């Protein structure tokens, strides 16, 4: 099969390209490198891989690329809380218009689409595992943090409308805190930031009191689930949570990172107001975010291989080797 991966030079996108190549796909990746990085794909030497630098808003280019593939893995998006706060308008345009372009050409040429969505669509829910059919609970529209949630929800609604009205084959996955090698802490990703701070003998900086609850899924587990979902006929027209359902507080995460690095770095707690500065008014913290992955388990017999401890160990090893 011929796959097109939008956002293919990004963290998840680059790992997905490698997984598809391992399974015998011919892969074309497109990325405008706004948050992606050529370093992420520099080790891909496979003759079945091709990279195109460009934006998904380029309709002529996207029309040609989608016409020449069998399935589109649409991962291109503006990501990361800090990036969204700093680039709200351009992020909205990329996330909504870009998906519109992908769906229009996929419909025109009858191509299957895997749409990467996010746990952000759930908003600030109660502290219980989120199910795919749960209501959304969002903050005020004047708080820019929620613009990402709104944009990705529109993406999902558009994709499902194409599925229902035009019979487009669509699969949607909501990612929950995917982590692993090549992820950067530059845009607010907490685990790589903690590891890099510890390895630099700097204090591990925890925002708030560290009581926030999260779960972390390793990239290898995630991309395998993505490809399996994309190939499953019963997944078409459906939404799936993809992640790990084992909870951990951010404070516990910081302590585990410190233990894994075997360094005596301090753990420093700073207020969100101090952390986000002038952007504080546009930010609202989510106290708890956990996925219910029973739907994914039922379809794929999915079970994450990597637990939090092994994930941290792998990221520490990668960062040390990188240095």
MARZABA-300746 format. One line per field, with one value per residue (C-alpha): residue number from 0; residue in one letter; x, y, z. Coordinates in Angstrom, 1 decimal, m for minus. Example, Ala and Ser with C-alpha at 12.3 -4.5 7.8 and 13.67 -1.06 7.14 Angstrom:
<recs>
pos [0; 1] $
code [a; s] $
xx [12.3; 13.7] $
yy [m4.5; m1.1] $
zz [7.8; 7.1] $
</recs>
This chain:
<recs>
pos [0; 1; 2; 3; 4; 5; 6; 7; 8; 9; 10; 11; 12; 13; 14; 15; 16; 17; 18; 19; 20; 21; 22; 23; 24; 25; 26; 27; 28; 29; 30; 31; 32; 33; 34; 35; 36; 37; 38; 39; 40; 41; 42; 43; 44; 45; 46; 47; 48; 49; 50; 51; 52; 53; 54; 55; 56; 57; 58; 59; 60; 61; 62; 63; 64; 65; 66; 67; 68; 69; 70; 71; 72; 73; 74; 75; 76; 77; 78; 79; 80; 81; 82; 83; 84; 85; 86; 87; 88; 89; 90; 91; 92; 93; 94; 95; 96; 97; 98; 99; 100; 101; 102; 103; 104; 105; 106; 107; 108; 109; 110; 111; 112; 113; 114; 115; 116; 117; 118; 119; 120; 121; 122; 123; 124; 125; 126; 127; 128; 129; 130; 131; 132; 133; 134; 135; 136; 137; 138; 139; 140; 141; 142; 143; 144; 145; 146; 147; 148; 149; 150; 151; 152; 153; 154; 155; 156; 157; 158; 159; 160; 161; 162; 163; 164; 165; 166; 167; 168; 169; 170; 171; 172; 173; 174; 175; 176; 177; 178; 179; 180; 181; 182; 183; 184; 185; 186; 187; 188; 189; 190; 191; 192; 193; 194; 195; 196; 197; 198; 199; 200; 201; 202; 203; 204; 205; 206; 207; 208; 209; 210; 211; 212; 213; 214; 215; 216; 217; 218; 219; 220; 221; 222; 223; 224; 225; 226; 227; 228; 229; 230; 231; 232; 233; 234; 235; 236; 237; 238; 239; 240; 241; 242; 243; 244; 245; 246; 247; 248; 249; 250; 251; 252; 253; 254; 255; 256; 257; 258; 259; 260; 261; 262; 263; 264; 265; 266; 267; 268; 269; 270; 271; 272; 273; 274; 275; 276; 277; 278; 279; 280; 281; 282; 283; 284; 285; 286; 287; 288; 289; 290; 291; 292; 293; 294; 295; 296; 297; 298; 299; 300; 301; 302; 303; 304; 305; 306; 307; 308; 309; 310; 311; 312; 313; 314; 315; 316; 317; 318; 319; 320; 321; 322] $
code [x; x; x; x; x; x; x; x; x; x; x; x; x; x; x; x; x; x; x; x; x; x; x; x; x; x; x; x; x; x; x; x; x; x; x; x; x; x; x; x; x; x; x; x; x; x; x; x; x; x; x; x; x; x; x; x; x; x; x; x; x; x; x; x; x; x; x; x; x; x; x; x; x; x; x; x; x; x; x; x; x; x; x; x; x; x; x; x; x; x; x; x; x; x; x; x; x; x; x; x; x; x; x; x; x; x; x; x; x; x; x; x; x; x; x; x; x; x; x; x; x; x; x; x; x; x; x; x; x; x; x; x; x; x; x; x; x; x; x; x; x; x; x; x; x; x; x; x; x; x; x; x; x; x; x; x; x; x; x; x; x; x; x; x; x; x; x; x; x; x; x; x; x; x; x; x; x; x; x; x; x; x; x; x; x; x; x; x; x; x; x; x; x; x; x; x; x; x; x; x; x; x; x; x; x; x; x; x; x; x; x; x; x; x; x; x; x; x; x; x; x; x; x; x; x; x; x; x; x; x; x; x; x; x; x; x; x; x; x; x; x; x; x; x; x; x; x; x; x; x; x; x; x; x; x; x; x; x; x; x; x; x; x; x; x; x; x; x; x; x; x; x; x; x; x; x; x; x; x; x; x; x; x; x; x; x; x; x; x; x; x; x; x; x; x; x; x; x; x; x; x; x; x; x; x; x; x; x; x; x; x; x; x; x; x; x; x; x; x; x; x; x; x] $
xx [0.0; 1.0; 0.7; 0.8; 1.8; 1.1; 3.3; 5.7; 8.8; 7.1; 7.6; 4.7; 4.7; 8.4; 7.8; 4.7; 6.6; 9.1; 6.4; 4.6; 7.9; 8.5; 5.1; 6.0; 4.2; 5.5; 5.5; 5.5; 5.8; 4.9; 5.8; 6.3; 8.9; 7.2; 7.2; 8.7; 12.4; 14.4; 16.5; 13.6; 13.7; 17.4; 18.0; 15.3; 17.2; 14.5; 14.0; 10.3; 10.4; 10.1; 9.9; 8.2; 8.7; 5.4; 2.2; m1.0; m2.7; m1.1; m4.1; m2.3; 0.4; m2.0; m4.3; m1.4; m0.1; m3.5; m4.3; m1.1; m1.7; m4.0; m4.4; m3.7; m2.5; m3.3; m1.1; m0.1; m1.2; 0.0; 0.6; 1.8; 0.1; 2.8; 2.8; m1.0; m0.9; 1.8; 0.3; m3.4; m4.6; m2.2; m2.8; m6.6; m6.1; m3.7; m5.8; m9.1; m8.3; m5.6; m8.0; m10.6; m8.1; m7.2; m10.8; m11.9; m9.2; m9.6; m13.3; m12.5; m10.1; m11.8; m8.9; m9.1; m8.2; m6.7; m7.3; m5.1; m7.1; m6.4; m7.5; m7.8; m11.3; m12.6; m11.7; m11.6; m13.6; m14.1; m11.3; m12.4; m11.3; m12.7; m14.9; m15.2; m18.9; m18.5; m19.7; m17.1; m16.5; m14.7; m13.7; m14.5; m13.7; m11.6; m9.1; m6.9; m6.0; m9.4; m8.9; m7.0; m9.7; m12.3; m10.3; m9.7; m13.3; m14.3; m11.8; m13.6; m17.0; m16.0; m14.4; m17.5; m19.8; m17.8; m18.1; m21.9; m22.8; m20.1; m19.2; m15.6; m13.6; m12.4; m10.8; m10.3; m7.9; m7.6; m4.0; m3.3; 0.2; 2.3; 6.0; 9.3; 12.6; 12.7; 10.0; 10.9; 10.0; 10.1; 6.4; 5.4; 5.7; 6.3; 8.3; 11.2; 11.4; 11.8; 14.5; 16.5; 16.3; 17.5; 20.4; 21.5; 21.7; 19.0; 16.0; 13.0; 10.4; 6.8; 4.0; 1.5; 1.6; 2.2; m1.1; m2.3; m3.0; m1.9; m1.0; 1.8; 1.8; 5.1; 5.4; 6.0; 2.8; 0.9; 2.1; 1.4; m2.1; m2.5; m1.6; m3.7; m6.7; m6.2; m6.4; m9.4; m12.6; m14.6; m12.8; m14.2; m16.5; m15.4; m13.4; m10.9; m8.8; m5.2; m3.0; m2.1; m4.7; m2.3; m2.4; 0.5; 0.7; 3.1; 4.9; 5.4; 6.6; 9.2; 10.4; 10.6; 12.7; 15.1; 15.4; 16.0; 18.7; 20.4; 21.2; 20.6; 18.7; 16.1; 12.3; 11.2; 7.5; 6.4; 3.0; 1.3; 1.3; 5.0; 5.5; 3.3; 3.9; 2.0; 0.2; m1.2; m4.7; m4.9; m4.1; m6.2; m4.8; m6.5; m6.3; m6.9; m6.7; m7.1; m8.3; m10.7; m9.1; m11.6; m13.0; m9.5; m8.9; m12.1; m11.2; m7.5; m6.9; m4.6; m2.5; 0.4; 3.7; 5.6; 4.8; 5.8; 9.1; 10.3; 9.2; 11.3; 14.3; 14.1; 13.9; 16.7; 18.9; 18.0; 18.7; 22.1; 23.0; 21.9; 24.2] $
yy [0.0; 3.6; 5.8; 9.6; 10.8; 14.5; 15.9; 13.1; 14.8; 15.3; 13.2; 10.8; 11.2; 10.1; 7.0; 6.2; 6.4; 3.9; 1.5; 1.7; 1.0; m2.0; m3.4; m3.0; 0.2; 2.8; 6.0; 9.7; 12.2; 15.8; 18.4; 22.2; 21.8; 24.4; 22.0; 19.0; 18.4; 16.8; 15.2; 13.0; 11.3; 11.6; 7.9; 6.6; 5.2; 3.0; 3.2; 3.2; 6.5; 9.9; 13.3; 16.4; 19.8; 21.7; 22.8; 20.9; 24.2; 23.9; 22.4; 21.7; 19.8; 17.9; 17.0; 15.3; 13.5; 12.2; 11.1; 9.0; 7.2; 4.6; 5.9; 9.2; 9.4; 12.9; 14.0; 17.5; 20.0; 22.8; 21.0; 21.8; 24.1; 26.8; 26.7; 27.1; 30.0; 31.7; 31.0; 30.8; 32.1; 30.2; 27.1; 27.3; 27.8; 24.9; 22.5; 23.3; 24.3; 21.7; 18.9; 20.3; 20.1; 16.5; 15.4; 17.1; 15.4; 12.1; 12.2; 13.3; 10.4; 7.8; 7.4; 6.2; 8.6; 8.1; 11.3; 12.0; 13.8; 14.5; 14.0; 17.8; 17.5; 16.2; 19.5; 19.8; 16.7; 15.0; 12.8; 9.6; 7.7; 9.4; 7.4; 8.2; 9.0; 11.3; 14.9; 17.7; 20.2; 23.3; 26.7; 30.1; 31.0; 34.0; 31.5; 30.6; 27.2; 25.8; 26.9; 23.7; 21.5; 23.3; 23.0; 19.2; 18.7; 20.4; 18.1; 15.1; 16.4; 17.1; 13.7; 11.9; 14.0; 12.9; 9.3; 9.5; 11.7; 10.7; 7.2; 8.2; 5.6; 7.4; 6.3; 8.7; 8.3; 10.5; 10.5; 10.7; 12.0; 10.0; 10.1; 8.6; 9.4; 12.5; 14.3; 17.8; 19.7; 22.9; 23.2; 22.2; 18.4; 17.5; 14.3; 15.2; 18.6; 16.8; 14.4; 17.2; 19.4; 16.5; 15.5; 19.1; 19.1; 21.8; 21.6; 19.7; 22.3; 21.3; 23.6; 24.0; 21.5; 18.5; 16.8; 16.8; 13.3; 12.0; 8.8; 8.3; 6.0; 4.9; 5.8; 2.2; 1.1; 4.0; 3.7; 0.0; 0.7; 3.4; 1.1; m1.7; 0.6; 2.1; m1.4; m2.6; m2.5; m2.4; 0.8; 2.8; 5.6; 5.3; 7.2; 5.5; 6.6; 5.6; 5.7; 4.0; 3.9; 3.7; 7.1; 9.0; 12.4; 15.0; 15.1; 11.3; 11.6; 14.1; 11.9; 8.9; 10.9; 12.0; 8.4; 7.1; 9.7; 8.8; 12.5; 14.6; 17.4; 19.3; 19.4; 23.0; 24.0; 27.1; 28.7; 28.6; 32.4; 32.4; 29.6; 31.2; 34.9; 37.2; 34.1; 33.1; 34.6; 32.3; 29.2; 26.9; 23.7; 20.4; 18.5; 15.0; 13.3; 9.5; 7.4; 4.5; 2.2; m0.6; 0.1; m0.2; m3.4; m5.0; m4.4; m5.0; m6.8; m3.8; m3.8; m1.3; m3.1; m0.2; 1.0; 4.4; 3.2; 1.6; 4.6; 6.9; 4.6; 4.6; 8.4; 8.9; 6.5; 8.2; 11.7; 10.6; 9.0; 12.1; 14.2] $
zz [0.0; m0.6; 2.5; 2.8; 6.2; 6.9; 9.6; 8.8; 10.2; 13.6; 16.7; 16.1; 12.3; 12.0; 14.1; 12.2; 8.9; 10.3; 11.4; 8.0; 6.2; 8.5; 7.4; 3.7; 2.8; 0.4; 2.4; 1.4; 4.2; 3.9; 6.5; 6.5; 9.4; 11.6; 14.5; 12.7; 12.2; 9.5; 12.2; 13.0; 9.6; 8.7; 9.6; 7.2; 4.3; 2.9; m0.9; m0.3; 1.6; 0.1; 1.9; 0.6; 2.2; 2.0; 3.7; 3.8; 2.9; m0.6; m2.5; m5.7; m3.9; m1.6; m4.5; m6.3; m3.2; m2.1; m5.7; m5.7; m2.3; m1.0; 2.6; 4.3; 7.8; 8.8; 11.7; 10.6; 13.2; 15.4; 18.7; 22.3; 24.8; 24.6; 20.8; 20.7; 23.1; 21.1; 17.6; 18.2; 14.9; 12.6; 14.7; 14.1; 10.3; 10.1; 12.2; 10.6; 7.0; 6.7; 7.6; 5.2; 2.4; 3.3; 3.5; 0.3; m1.8; 0.0; m0.9; m4.5; m5.1; m2.8; m0.4; 3.2; 6.0; 9.4; 11.4; 14.5; 17.1; 20.8; 24.3; 24.4; 22.9; 26.2; 28.0; 31.7; 32.7; 36.0; 37.2; 35.7; 32.5; 29.4; 27.1; 23.4; 23.8; 26.8; 26.7; 26.3; 29.1; 28.0; 29.4; 28.1; 24.5; 25.7; 27.1; 24.1; 25.5; 24.4; 20.8; 20.1; 21.6; 19.5; 16.3; 16.7; 17.5; 14.3; 12.5; 14.0; 13.1; 9.5; 9.1; 10.5; 8.3; 5.2; 6.5; 7.0; 4.0; 1.4; 2.6; 3.0; 4.9; 8.1; 11.3; 14.2; 17.1; 20.2; 21.5; 25.2; 26.2; 23.7; 24.6; 23.4; 21.6; 19.4; 21.4; 22.4; 25.6; 23.5; 23.2; 26.7; 26.5; 30.2; 30.2; 27.8; 29.6; 33.0; 31.6; 30.0; 33.1; 35.2; 32.9; 32.8; 36.6; 36.7; 39.0; 37.6; 37.3; 38.2; 37.4; 40.2; 43.1; 41.0; 41.9; 38.2; 37.0; 33.6; 31.8; 29.4; 26.3; 24.6; 20.9; 19.8; 21.3; 19.8; 16.2; 16.2; 17.3; 14.7; 11.8; 13.1; 13.5; 10.0; 8.5; 10.5; 8.6; 11.8; 12.9; 10.0; 11.0; 14.7; 17.3; 19.5; 22.5; 22.1; 25.1; 28.4; 31.2; 34.1; 36.1; 37.6; 39.2; 37.8; 41.1; 41.0; 37.4; 38.5; 41.3; 38.9; 36.5; 39.2; 40.3; 36.8; 36.1; 39.4; 39.9; 42.9; 41.2; 43.0; 42.2; 42.0; 42.2; 40.3; 39.9; 36.5; 36.6; 36.9; 34.3; 31.6; 32.4; 30.0; 28.6; 31.9; 31.1; 28.0; 30.0; 32.1; 33.7; 33.4; 36.7; 35.4; 32.0; 31.7; 28.8; 28.8; 26.2; 26.5; 23.0; 21.5; 23.6; 22.3; 18.6; 18.6; 21.9; 22.5; 25.6; 26.0; 26.4; 28.1; 31.6; 33.0; 34.5; 31.2; 29.3; 31.5; 31.3; 27.5; 27.2; 29.7; 27.6; 24.4; 25.8; 27.2; 23.9; 22.0; 24.1] $
</recs>
